[in-house]
Amino acid sequence: MNAIYNAVFGVAGASANGKRPMVDVIRDEAKACLAAGVGVNFENKIVLAIAIRMYAEKFMIGRINDSAFVAGIASHQTQTLVEKFKASFGSETKTIEVLDRVALMTPENIHLNSFMYEPIVDMSDEHLKKLYKNVMALK
């Protein structure tokens, strides 16, 4: 984790636990966001949006179970996975509803500029918290 951070930001810093997998950090931070009070929490929205996409994609990749297909995705990864999931598991309407909300409610490119904030600034934290819980409950 330290090497990636330092390379991206051109610094020579070190975290207290630089060998900890980033997915674990994201999972733990998302859990902390669930406990945060209601308010304008842009940081929480960003963390939840990242975690929602990450876990939704992990779920779909596991269910689709086609490594060649996944390796061939060149762009619009989440949407491509949702479309493949629908084609393969069309009868799972409740799951597809959750995945459609993931594609609709979370930005495809999550970065820290004004364009990124616009899609999620208008929704409450509670919407993202609920979607995160729905994604985590997918089986």
C-alpha positions, -999 to +999 in steps of 0.1 A: +000+000+000+028+024+008+045+019-025+014+026-045+005+058-024+041+071-027+042+065-064+009+082-071+015+112-049+053+115-053+061+113-016+080+090+007+055+084+035+047+053+054+014+042+070+013+024+103+003-008+085+016-005+049+012-042+042-025-043+049-046-050+018-065-020+005-097-040+003-095-045+040-091-008+046-120+000+023-142-026+040-134-012+075-139+024+065-172+016+049-184-001+081-173+030+100-194+051+075-225+031+084-222+043+120-217+080+111-246+104+118-268+119+092-253+150+075-233+162+046-205+136+047-188+138+013-160+116+025-184+089+036-202+091+003-170+086-016-159+056+006-194+040+004-195+045-034-161+028-038-171-001-014-204-006-031-189-009-066-160-030-053-183-055-036-209-055-064-182-063-089-167-090-067-201-106-064-209-105-101-174-118-111-178-147-087-213-156-100-204-151-137-174-173-132-158-166-166-122-153-162-118-148-199-148-126-201-137-106-171-102-102-184-116-089-217-135-060-202-118-029-215-141-001-201-173+005-182-165-025-160-195-024-137-220-018-164-205-046-185-207-070-156-243-060-149-253-067-185-235-101-184-252-109-151-286-100-165-280-122-195-268-151-174-292-148-144-322-130-158-347-146-134-329-132-103-349-100-104-343-088-068-305-092-073-307-074-106-326-045-090-298-040-065-271-042-093-290-017-114-291+007-084-253+002-080-248+013-116-272+042-113-262+056-078-225+053-078-202+072-101-182+051-126-151+073-121-146+081-085-122+110-081-120+142-061-132+169-084-165+188-087-178+166-115-175+135-093-194+150-064-224+160-085-240+126-089-239+117-052-242+152-036-279+152-040-286+119-024-285+114+014-260+092+031-288+069+040-294+060+004-258+049+000-258+031+034-289+012+024-274+002-010-242-009+007-261-032+030-281-045+001-249-053-019-233-069+011-264-092+015-262-105-021-258-143-023 
